[in-house]
Amino acid sequence: MDIRHDAPAARFAALTTAHVADACLRAGVPVRCAPAAVVPVLPGRRLAGRVRPARHAGSVDVFLEAIEQATDGDVLVVDDAGRTDRACVGDLVVLEARAAGLAGLVVWGAHRDTADLVAVGLPVFSLGATPSGPLELDPRPAGALEHARVGPFTVGPQDLALADDDGVLFVPADRAGELFGLAESIRDTERRQADRIRAGESLRAQVGFGAYLAAREADPALTFRAHLRAVGGAIEE
């Protein structure tokens, strides 16, 4: 895989997280999506880059240290244990991340200074906004800069974060080239199918749905996904 830090963003620019998630399914790679509640502060923003993890304990110093260690194009992934009773990220951290060349932030927690974040323009995905910052300072956890948890998944520098309006997806960096190639193939197949629907050929006709129903009558164990793979459809993966 090309490991230049601008390569993931360039390759992902013509894809969606849905395409890559389907590629993961086809390649047998676990599909690791952030919970659906993690959404962009500003719709329409996208990001792609290597994970730069930081586990929050009440102070921004861990973010500044993570940014100090980051490389252009990294994505700061903030683990605040999914808390929404406090904001762990605000405008100064986001400005600092932008100035350091980071691609954006994914926050398993809440943000504040929403209007300022919108003005900064750097992609930020979080669980939402709340006015209050941290009210307490906890001991810094071991490995605070080594891994972060987002929903049920633990991610680190071995992963890429990909995000768009559909949400956030994490993929292993060493499989990214393969996954992007599969995603491009799925995208192209779906575009051809969409063009044929617009031209008057139903999706049912394209995928031989009548034949599938007849085959399923003979073999009740036959799944539509198996049929699609046989005919080259890409609806489900």
PASEBA-1860 file (N, C-alpha, C; in nm, 3 decimals):
! residues 237
1> MDIRHDAP> 0.083/-0.120/0.000/0.000/0.000/0.000/0.087/0.126/0.000 ~ 0.039/0.227/-0.073/0.106/0.357/-0.069/0.079/0.418/0.067 ~ 0.182/0.446/0.146/0.162/0.494/0.282/0.182/0.644/0.294 ~ 0.192/0.714/0.182/0.196/0.860/0.192/0.070/0.907/0.262 ~ 0.083/1.007/0.348/-0.030/1.046/0.430/-0.141/1.111/0.349 ~ -0.112/1.161/0.228/-0.219/1.218/0.148/-0.289/1.111/0.063 ~ -0.234/0.991/0.058/-0.289/0.888/-0.029/-0.429/0.845/0.012 ~ -0.458/0.817/0.140/-0.594/0.776/0.175/-0.698/0.879/0.137
9> AARFAALT> -0.672/1.007/0.163/-0.769/1.110/0.131/-0.792/1.119/-0.020 ~ -0.684/1.109/-0.097/-0.698/1.118/-0.242/-0.778/1.000/-0.297 ~ -0.753/0.881/-0.245/-0.822/0.762/-0.294/-0.968/0.761/-0.248 ~ -0.993/0.810/-0.128/-1.128/0.809/-0.072/-1.215/0.919/-0.132 ~ -1.154/1.018/-0.196/-1.228/1.136/-0.243/-1.343/1.100/-0.336 ~ -1.328/0.994/-0.414/-1.432/0.956/-0.510/-1.515/0.838/-0.461 ~ -1.506/0.808/-0.330/-1.580/0.697/-0.270/-1.667/0.747/-0.156 ~ -1.745/0.658/-0.099/-1.821/0.688/0.022/-1.788/0.582/0.127
17> TAHVADAC> -1.823/0.613/0.252/-1.804/0.512/0.356/-1.888/0.389/0.327 ~ -2.003/0.406/0.263/-2.087/0.290/0.229/-2.015/0.198/0.132 ~ -1.949/0.255/0.031/-1.873/0.173/-0.063/-1.765/0.094/0.010 ~ -1.693/0.160/0.100/-1.582/0.093/0.168/-1.634/-0.010/0.268 ~ -1.745/0.019/0.333/-1.804/-0.079/0.424/-1.845/-0.206/0.348 ~ -1.903/-0.188/0.229/-1.938/-0.305/0.147/-1.812/-0.380/0.104 ~ -1.706/-0.306/0.076/-1.579/-0.370/0.039/-1.525/-0.452/0.154 ~ -1.537/-0.400/0.276/-1.494/-0.477/0.394/-1.569/-0.609/0.402
25> LRAGVPVR> -1.699/-0.603/0.380/-1.781/-0.724/0.386/-1.734/-0.825/0.282 ~ -1.707/-0.777/0.162/-1.664/-0.867/0.054/-1.526/-0.926/0.082 ~ -1.438/-0.846/0.147/-1.301/-0.891/0.172/-1.287/-0.969/0.303 ~ -1.394/-0.980/0.378/-1.384/-1.050/0.505/-1.316/-0.970/0.614 ~ -1.317/-0.839/0.600/-1.259/-0.749/0.700/-1.372/-0.702/0.793 ~ -1.354/-0.707/0.925/-1.461/-0.661/1.014/-1.506/-0.519/0.980 ~ -1.637/-0.500/0.977/-1.694/-0.368/0.949/-1.704/-0.293/1.081 ~ -1.619/-0.192/1.099/-1.612/-0.119/1.225/-1.662/0.024/1.205
33> CAPAAVVP> -1.790/0.043/1.228/-1.851/0.175/1.215/-1.871/0.237/1.352 ~ -1.841/0.366/1.363/-1.879/0.437/1.484/-2.030/0.433/1.498 ~ -2.083/0.434/1.619/-2.229/0.439/1.636/-2.291/0.553/1.555 ~ -2.414/0.531/1.512/-2.480/0.627/1.423/-2.496/0.765/1.486 ~ -2.488/0.774/1.619/-2.500/0.904/1.685/-2.381/0.994/1.660 ~ -2.269/0.940/1.612/-2.152/1.022/1.579/-2.175/1.085/1.442 ~ -2.195/1.215/1.440/-2.233/1.285/1.317/-2.143/1.407/1.295 ~ -2.139/1.458/1.172/-2.055/1.575/1.146/-2.113/1.702/1.206
41> VLPGRRLA> -2.027/1.786/1.260/-2.071/1.917/1.307/-2.125/1.998/1.190 ~ -2.060/1.986/1.077/-2.100/2.059/0.957/-2.124/1.957/0.846 ~ -2.249/1.932/0.807/-2.278/1.833/0.702/-2.202/1.864/0.574 ~ -2.166/1.757/0.505/-2.093/1.771/0.380/-1.943/1.761/0.394 ~ -1.894/1.761/0.518/-1.750/1.748/0.539/-1.711/1.600/0.535 ~ -1.591/1.574/0.483/-1.538/1.438/0.472/-1.396/1.438/0.528 ~ -1.352/1.322/0.572/-1.213/1.311/0.613/-1.164/1.169/0.591 ~ -1.033/1.157/0.577/-0.968/1.028/0.563/-0.824/1.046/0.608
49> GRVRPARH> -0.780/0.960/0.701/-0.643/0.969/0.746/-0.613/0.869/0.856 ~ -0.487/0.857/0.886/-0.445/0.762/0.988/-0.488/0.810/1.126 ~ -0.532/0.716/1.208/-0.580/0.748/1.342/-0.466/0.796/1.431 ~ -0.490/0.910/1.497/-0.401/0.960/1.601/-0.485/0.963/1.730 ~ -0.474/0.859/1.815/-0.566/0.846/1.928/-0.528/0.935/2.047 ~ -0.631/0.972/2.125/-0.609/1.047/2.249/-0.726/1.019/2.342 ~ -0.694/0.970/2.461/-0.798/0.939/2.560/-0.806/1.053/2.661 ~ -0.923/1.113/2.669/-0.944/1.234/2.749/-0.966/1.200/2.895
57> AGSVDVFL> -0.907/1.280/2.984/-0.925/1.261/3.129/-0.963/1.392/3.198 ~ -0.999/1.494/3.117/-1.041/1.620/3.177/-0.957/1.740/3.137 ~ -0.843/1.716/3.071/-0.755/1.826/3.032/-0.720/1.814/2.884 ~ -0.696/1.930/2.821/-0.664/1.930/2.679/-0.519/1.891/2.653 ~ -0.438/1.874/2.758/-0.296/1.848/2.733/-0.276/1.721/2.651 ~ -0.362/1.621/2.669/-0.346/1.497/2.593/-0.369/1.522/2.444 ~ -0.458/1.616/2.411/-0.481/1.649/2.271/-0.360/1.721/2.212 ~ -0.305/1.813/2.288/-0.188/1.887/2.240/-0.069/1.793/2.221
65> EAIEQATD> -0.056/1.695/2.310/0.053/1.599/2.295/0.031/1.510/2.173 ~ -0.093/1.469/2.152/-0.123/1.389/2.033/-0.095/1.468/1.905 ~ -0.134/1.594/1.904/-0.109/1.679/1.787/0.041/1.698/1.767 ~ 0.115/1.711/1.878/0.260/1.724/1.869/0.322/1.604/1.799 ~ 0.265/1.486/1.820/0.319/1.363/1.761/0.262/1.333/1.621 ~ 0.162/1.408/1.581/0.089/1.377/1.457/0.168/1.415/1.333 ~ 0.128/1.354/1.224/0.182/1.385/1.092/0.070/1.444/1.007 ~ 0.105/1.526/0.909/0.003/1.583/0.819/-0.093/1.475/0.773
73> GDVLVVDD> -0.222/1.506/0.780/-0.323/1.414/0.730/-0.377/1.318/0.834 ~ -0.319/1.315/0.953/-0.372/1.229/1.059/-0.510/1.277/1.103 ~ -0.586/1.186/1.164/-0.717/1.218/1.220/-0.709/1.201/1.371 ~ -0.735/1.307/1.446/-0.736/1.298/1.592/-0.864/1.228/1.635 ~ -0.849/1.110/1.696/-0.963/1.034/1.744/-0.966/1.044/1.896 ~ -1.065/1.114/1.947/-1.076/1.147/2.089/-1.170/1.050/2.157 ~ -1.123/0.988/2.262/-1.203/0.896/2.342/-1.240/0.963/2.473 ~ -1.367/1.005/2.484/-1.417/1.057/2.612/-1.526/0.965/2.666
81> AGRTDRAC> -1.510/0.836/2.636/-1.598/0.731/2.688/-1.744/0.751/2.649 ~ -1.768/0.822/2.540/-1.904/0.842/2.493/-1.986/0.937/2.578 ~ -1.921/1.019/2.660/-1.994/1.110/2.749/-2.055/1.226/2.672 ~ -2.177/1.260/2.707/-2.242/1.377/2.649/-2.283/1.479/2.755 ~ -2.240/1.456/2.881/-2.269/1.551/2.988/-2.164/1.661/2.995 ~ -2.061/1.650/2.913/-1.956/1.753/2.908/-1.897/1.755/2.767 ~ -1.843/1.870/2.731/-1.770/1.881/2.605/-1.622/1.861/2.632 ~ -1.557/1.782/2.549/-1.413/1.762/2.567/-1.330/1.834/2.462
89> VGDLVVLE> -1.394/1.881/2.355/-1.324/1.948/2.246/-1.396/2.079/2.215 ~ -1.317/2.184/2.195/-1.372/2.313/2.156/-1.291/2.376/2.045 ~ -1.312/2.505/2.025/-1.255/2.571/1.908/-1.103/2.576/1.910 ~ -1.041/2.593/2.027/-0.895/2.606/2.029/-0.825/2.477/1.988 ~ -0.876/2.363/2.035/-0.817/2.235/1.995/-0.835/2.213/1.845 ~ -0.951/2.247/1.793/-0.976/2.226/1.651/-0.889/2.320/1.567 ~ -0.876/2.444/1.610/-0.785/2.537/1.541/-0.642/2.485/1.543 ~ -0.598/2.434/1.658/-0.463/2.381/1.670/-0.444/2.262/1.576
97> ARAAGLAG> -0.545/2.176/1.569/-0.536/2.059/1.480/-0.527/2.102/1.334 ~ -0.607/2.202/1.297/-0.600/2.251/1.159/-0.464/2.310/1.128 ~ -0.411/2.391/1.220/-0.281/2.454/1.198/-0.169/2.351/1.186 ~ -0.186/2.237/1.252/-0.084/2.132/1.249/-0.099/2.040/1.128 ~ -0.202/2.062/1.046/-0.218/1.983/0.924/-0.299/1.857/0.939 ~ -0.372/1.841/1.050/-0.455/1.723/1.066/-0.575/1.730/0.973 ~ -0.627/1.612/0.938/-0.740/1.605/0.846/-0.873/1.633/0.914 ~ -0.880/1.614/1.047/-1.005/1.636/1.118/-1.005/1.562/1.249
105> LVVWGAHR> -1.122/1.558/1.312/-1.138/1.493/1.442/-1.260/1.401/1.441 ~ -1.247/1.290/1.511/-1.360/1.204/1.544/-1.365/1.199/1.696 ~ -1.478/1.236/1.755/-1.488/1.251/1.899/-1.593/1.155/1.954 ~ -1.549/1.059/2.035/-1.642/0.972/2.106/-1.678/1.044/2.236 ~ -1.756/1.150/2.217/-1.792/1.241/2.323/-1.856/1.363/2.259 ~ -1.864/1.472/2.334/-1.932/1.592/2.287/-1.833/1.705/2.261 ~ -1.878/1.803/2.182/-1.799/1.922/2.153/-1.876/2.045/2.201 ~ -1.810/2.160/2.198/-1.877/2.287/2.220/-1.817/2.390/2.125
113> DTADLVAV> -1.860/2.516/2.137/-1.815/2.623/2.046/-1.856/2.591/1.902 ~ -1.979/2.545/1.885/-2.023/2.497/1.755/-2.007/2.602/1.646 ~ -2.049/2.724/1.671/-2.039/2.828/1.567/-1.894/2.850/1.526 ~ -1.803/2.848/1.623/-1.662/2.866/1.591/-1.608/2.746/1.513 ~ -1.651/2.625/1.548/-1.607/2.506/1.475/-1.654/2.511/1.330 ~ -1.775/2.558/1.310/-1.826/2.573/1.173/-1.741/2.673/1.097 ~ -1.703/2.782/1.161/-1.620/2.883/1.096/-1.480/2.830/1.064 ~ -1.425/2.748/1.153/-1.293/2.689/1.127/-1.299/2.598/1.005
121> GLPVFSLG> -1.404/2.520/0.994/-1.425/2.439/0.875/-1.359/2.302/0.875 ~ -1.275/2.272/0.973/-1.211/2.141/0.977/-1.318/2.036/1.010 ~ -1.319/1.922/0.940/-1.420/1.821/0.969/-1.410/1.772/1.114 ~ -1.523/1.778/1.184/-1.533/1.727/1.321/-1.659/1.642/1.329 ~ -1.644/1.519/1.376/-1.756/1.428/1.396/-1.766/1.399/1.544 ~ -1.885/1.415/1.603/-1.899/1.396/1.747/-2.039/1.348/1.780 ~ -2.062/1.329/1.911/-2.194/1.286/1.959/-2.288/1.404/1.982 ~ -2.244/1.526/1.952/-2.328/1.642/1.969/-2.261/1.749/2.053
129> ATPSGPLE> -2.337/1.853/2.085/-2.283/1.970/2.153/-2.345/1.987/2.290 ~ -2.266/2.042/2.381/-2.314/2.081/2.514/-2.227/2.197/2.561 ~ -2.281/2.292/2.638/-2.201/2.409/2.675/-2.091/2.382/2.775 ~ -2.109/2.286/2.864/-2.015/2.267/2.975/-1.891/2.191/2.934 ~ -1.777/2.242/2.979/-1.653/2.167/2.966/-1.638/2.072/3.084 ~ -1.523/2.005/3.094/-1.502/1.913/3.206/-1.505/1.985/3.341 ~ -1.568/1.922/3.439/-1.575/1.978/3.574/-1.479/1.910/3.669 ~ -1.414/1.804/3.621/-1.320/1.732/3.706/-1.200/1.688/3.624
137> LDPRPAGA> -1.090/1.658/3.692/-0.970/1.609/3.626/-0.938/1.471/3.684 ~ -0.945/1.371/3.599/-0.918/1.234/3.642/-0.773/1.198/3.614 ~ -0.722/1.093/3.678/-0.586/1.047/3.644/-0.578/1.007/3.497 ~ -0.467/1.041/3.436/-0.449/1.006/3.295/-0.439/0.855/3.280 ~ -0.517/0.796/3.190/-0.514/0.650/3.176/-0.387/0.602/3.107 ~ -0.347/0.481/3.138/-0.231/0.422/3.069/-0.264/0.407/2.921 ~ -0.163/0.431/2.838/-0.183/0.417/2.694/-0.273/0.522/2.634 ~ -0.276/0.641/2.695/-0.368/0.745/2.651/-0.342/0.790/2.507
145> LEHARVGP> -0.220/0.773/2.459/-0.186/0.813/2.323/-0.163/0.692/2.232 ~ -0.198/0.574/2.278/-0.173/0.452/2.201/-0.298/0.397/2.135 ~ -0.412/0.416/2.198/-0.537/0.364/2.139/-0.654/0.444/2.194 ~ -0.764/0.440/2.122/-0.887/0.508/2.163/-1.004/0.416/2.134 ~ -1.108/0.430/2.212/-1.228/0.352/2.191/-1.336/0.442/2.133 ~ -1.404/0.391/2.031/-1.517/0.461/1.970/-1.630/0.359/1.961 ~ -1.732/0.376/2.043/-1.836/0.274/2.051/-1.773/0.144/2.099 ~ -1.800/0.034/2.028/-1.746/-0.095/2.072/-1.606/-0.125/2.022
153> FTVGPQDL> -1.547/-0.033/1.946/-1.422/-0.063/1.878/-1.304/0.014/1.937 ~ -1.190/-0.053/1.944/-1.064/0.010/1.985/-0.979/0.030/1.861 ~ -0.932/0.153/1.840/-0.857/0.187/1.720/-0.726/0.255/1.759 ~ -0.632/0.254/1.665/-0.502/0.316/1.690/-0.434/0.351/1.560 ~ -0.304/0.383/1.564/-0.233/0.425/1.444/-0.226/0.321/1.334 ~ -0.260/0.197/1.364/-0.264/0.094/1.261/-0.391/0.103/1.176 ~ -0.480/0.198/1.209/-0.608/0.211/1.141/-0.619/0.344/1.067 ~ -0.706/0.343/0.966/-0.748/0.467/0.901/-0.889/0.499/0.946
161> ALADDDGV> -0.917/0.627/0.962/-1.053/0.674/0.985/-1.104/0.736/0.856 ~ -1.222/0.693/0.814/-1.289/0.746/0.695/-1.425/0.798/0.739 ~ -1.464/0.916/0.696/-1.590/0.972/0.742/-1.655/1.059/0.635 ~ -1.787/1.053/0.631/-1.867/1.140/0.545/-2.005/1.153/0.609 ~ -2.103/1.198/0.534/-2.234/1.221/0.594/-2.302/1.093/0.641 ~ -2.257/0.976/0.596/-2.313/0.851/0.644/-2.255/0.808/0.778 ~ -2.141/0.865/0.818/-2.081/0.830/0.946/-1.933/0.806/0.936 ~ -1.881/0.733/1.034/-1.737/0.711/1.047/-1.709/0.561/1.039
169> LFVPADRA> -1.608/0.526/0.960/-1.568/0.387/0.941/-1.418/0.377/0.967 ~ -1.378/0.272/1.037/-1.236/0.246/1.062/-1.194/0.121/0.986 ~ -1.081/0.131/0.915/-1.030/0.017/0.839/-0.881/-0.001/0.869 ~ -0.831/-0.124/0.861/-0.687/-0.144/0.883/-0.606/-0.077/0.772 ~ -0.506/0.000/0.810/-0.428/0.074/0.711/-0.359/-0.018/0.612 ~ -0.316/-0.137/0.659/-0.244/-0.225/0.568/-0.335/-0.299/0.471 ~ -0.468/-0.281/0.482/-0.561/-0.339/0.386/-0.630/-0.231/0.302 ~ -0.591/-0.105/0.322/-0.664/0.005/0.260/-0.660/0.000/0.108
177> GELFGLAE> -0.545/-0.030/0.050/-0.537/-0.035/-0.096/-0.632/-0.137/-0.154 ~ -0.634/-0.256/-0.095/-0.725/-0.361/-0.139/-0.871/-0.318/-0.124 ~ -0.904/-0.259/-0.009/-1.042/-0.219/0.017/-1.087/-0.107/-0.076 ~ -0.998/-0.012/-0.101/-1.035/0.096/-0.193/-1.060/0.041/-0.334 ~ -0.977/-0.055/-0.377/-0.998/-0.115/-0.508/-1.133/-0.184/-0.518 ~ -1.168/-0.261/-0.417/-1.299/-0.327/-0.415/-1.412/-0.224/-0.412 ~ -1.393/-0.119/-0.331/-1.496/-0.016/-0.320/-1.519/0.054/-0.453 ~ -1.412/0.077/-0.528/-1.426/0.141/-0.660/-1.504/0.052/-0.755
185> SIRDTERR> -1.479/-0.080/-0.747/-1.553/-0.174/-0.832/-1.701/-0.176/-0.796 ~ -1.731/-0.176/-0.666/-1.870/-0.174/-0.621/-1.938/-0.044/-0.664 ~ -1.869/0.069/-0.646/-1.923/0.199/-0.688/-1.957/0.199/-0.836 ~ -1.865/0.149/-0.918/-1.886/0.152/-1.062/-2.004/0.064/-1.103 ~ -2.016/-0.053/-1.040/-2.129/-0.142/-1.070/-2.260/-0.074/-1.032 ~ -2.266/-0.012/-0.914/-2.388/0.053/-0.871/-2.424/0.171/-0.961 ~ -2.324/0.243/-1.009/-2.353/0.355/-1.099/-2.412/0.305/-1.230 ~ -2.357/0.196/-1.281/-2.413/0.139/-1.405/-2.557/0.094/-1.383
193> QADRIRAG> -2.582/0.032/-1.268/-2.718/-0.013/-1.238/-2.814/0.106/-1.228 ~ -2.769/0.213/-1.163/-2.854/0.332/-1.150/-2.883/0.392/-1.287 ~ -2.783/0.398/-1.375/-2.803/0.452/-1.509/-2.905/0.368/-1.586 ~ -2.900/0.237/-1.569/-2.994/0.150/-1.641/-3.136/0.164/-1.587 ~ -3.151/0.187/-1.455/-3.284/0.212/-1.400/-3.340/0.341/-1.460 ~ -3.258/0.445/-1.467/-3.303/0.572/-1.525/-3.340/0.557/-1.672 ~ -3.275/0.463/-1.740/-3.304/0.439/-1.882/-3.425/0.348/-1.902 ~ -3.484/0.301/-1.793/-3.607/0.223/-1.805/-3.595/0.075/-1.775
201> ESLRAQVG> -3.475/0.026/-1.742/-3.458/-0.116/-1.711/-3.461/-0.133/-1.559 ~ -3.561/-0.203/-1.510/-3.577/-0.215/-1.366/-3.460/-0.288/-1.303 ~ -3.439/-0.262/-1.175/-3.334/-0.332/-1.101/-3.367/-0.481/-1.094 ~ -3.495/-0.514/-1.083/-3.534/-0.655/-1.079/-3.491/-0.728/-1.205 ~ -3.507/-0.661/-1.319/-3.465/-0.723/-1.446/-3.314/-0.736/-1.452 ~ -3.245/-0.633/-1.407/-3.098/-0.635/-1.413/-3.038/-0.751/-1.335 ~ -3.095/-0.778/-1.218/-3.036/-0.881/-1.132/-3.104/-1.016/-1.147 ~ -3.193/-1.029/-1.243/-3.260/-1.157/-1.264/-3.341/-1.201/-1.145
209> FGAYLAAR> -3.423/-1.109/-1.093/-3.494/-1.139/-0.970/-3.595/-1.252/-0.988 ~ -3.658/-1.259/-1.105/-3.750/-1.369/-1.131/-3.680/-1.503/-1.126 ~ -3.560/-1.507/-1.185/-3.482/-1.631/-1.183/-3.442/-1.667/-1.040 ~ -3.411/-1.564/-0.962/-3.377/-1.590/-0.822/-3.494/-1.651/-0.747 ~ -3.613/-1.597/-0.766/-3.730/-1.651/-0.696/-3.755/-1.797/-0.735 ~ -3.736/-1.827/-0.864/-3.755/-1.965/-0.910/-3.648/-2.056/-0.849 ~ -3.524/-2.008/-0.846/-3.415/-2.089/-0.790/-3.434/-2.109/-0.640 ~ -3.486/-2.008/-0.573/-3.508/-2.022/-0.429/-3.621/-2.120/-0.400
217> EADPALTF> -3.717/-2.127/-0.492/-3.825/-2.226/-0.476/-3.769/-2.367/-0.477 ~ -3.668/-2.387/-0.564/-3.605/-2.519/-0.573/-3.506/-2.543/-0.460 ~ -3.442/-2.433/-0.413/-3.342/-2.444/-0.308/-3.368/-2.335/-0.205 ~ -3.449/-2.361/-0.101/-3.485/-2.259/-0.003/-3.364/-2.199/0.070 ~ -3.250/-2.267/0.068/-3.131/-2.215/0.136/-3.060/-2.107/0.054 ~ -3.097/-2.090/-0.073/-3.032/-1.991/-0.158/-3.064/-1.851/-0.108 ~ -2.961/-1.770/-0.085/-2.981/-1.633/-0.041/-2.970/-1.537/-0.159 ~ -3.033/-1.423/-0.144/-3.026/-1.322/-0.249/-2.883/-1.274/-0.267
225> RAHLRAVG> -2.807/-1.267/-0.156/-2.668/-1.223/-0.164/-2.586/-1.319/-0.250 ~ -2.608/-1.450/-0.232/-2.537/-1.548/-0.314/-2.575/-1.532/-0.460 ~ -2.703/-1.507/-0.487/-2.748/-1.486/-0.624/-2.682/-1.362/-0.685 ~ -2.676/-1.255/-0.607/-2.613/-1.133/-0.658/-2.467/-1.155/-0.693 ~ -2.397/-1.230/-0.610/-2.258/-1.257/-0.639/-2.244/-1.335/-0.769 ~ -2.338/-1.425/-0.792/-2.332/-1.507/-0.915/-2.357/-1.424/-1.040 ~ -2.443/-1.321/-1.029/-2.476/-1.242/-1.147/-2.399/-1.111/-1.154 ~ -2.314/-1.083/-1.052/-2.233/-0.961/-1.054/-2.304/-0.838/-1.004
233> GAIEE> -2.410/-0.856/-0.925/-2.478/-0.742/-0.866/-2.399/-0.689/-0.748 ~ -2.428/-0.565/-0.706/-2.352/-0.506/-0.596/-2.444/-0.438/-0.496 ~ -2.571/-0.477/-0.494/-2.666/-0.405/-0.410/-2.632/-0.418/-0.262 ~ -2.598/-0.540/-0.220/-2.581/-0.564/-0.077/-2.437/-0.569/-0.032 ~ -2.342/-0.582/-0.121/-2.201/-0.576/-0.084/-2.115/-0.578/-0.209
END
